[in-house]
């Protein structure tokens, strides 16, 4: 590939995407923290030197990404707290898209899940408290292969694995398990 064809393919982002990307990076880097307010569209447009509609589109992108929420009544936006359930849903959406486009298979996803689960079991064994065992024992007690439908056993098994991931005290393991369990449902 020659350099010219590379430069021909460089796409310039539309202004609203540039604005959204800059604000997103500031949020993700911690420069703008959860709970902080972002000024109303007109104020932000004047500060940045762009039109209010461009800022409006940029802020809508950030709302759609669940990074900010509009402040009703006073205008502007508030940076949202990072929520592990929301992150797990985003991961699920991306995994499901990859699977739908046959970029990854169930087998490949299961292989990664097994690798993470095996290490997760070791971490859970190291880090668990006595109270952490109660929900695991309850899940095991709930499984009755003779009385439950296959779907009920699977749901109980999923609860067990999510609980196990939670007692690793590593939110990334829990997020990954939430997302992959949802894919396998």
C-alpha positions, 0 to 999 in steps of 0.5 A: 500500500502506498502512502497516498492511498492511506491518506485518501482513506483518512476520514474527517469526523463531523464537528458534532462527533469531534466535540462528543469525542473530546468530551468523552475522552475528558470524562473517561480520563477523569478530567471531568468527573462523575456528578460534574455539570457540563454547561447548557448547549448555548453556553458550551457553543459560545465557549467552544466557538461552534453553533448550538446545533453542533453542540446539541448533536454532540451532547445527544451522542453522549446521552446515547452513550450513557455518559451524561444525562440532561439536567431538567429545569436548570439546563446543561448535563450531568456526568453519570456515574459508571454503572457496571450493569450498563457496562456489561450491557454494552459489552453484551451488545458488542459481543452479540453484534460480533456473533451476529456478524459471525466475527466470533463464535459461541465456542470462542466466547465459551473458551474465553469465559472458561479461562476467566472463570477458572482464574475467577474461582481461584480469586473467589476462594482467596477473597471470599468471606464466610457470608459470601458462601451463603448465596452460593450454597443457596444456589446449589440447594435450589438445583433439583434436577428431578423437579426443575425444568431445564430452564430453571436449572440453567437460571440457577446455574447462571445465578451461581456463576454470577455470584461466584464472579461477584465474590472475586471482588474484581468488577471486570470479572463480574461485568464479563460474566454478566455479559457472557451469561446474557449472550448464552441465554 
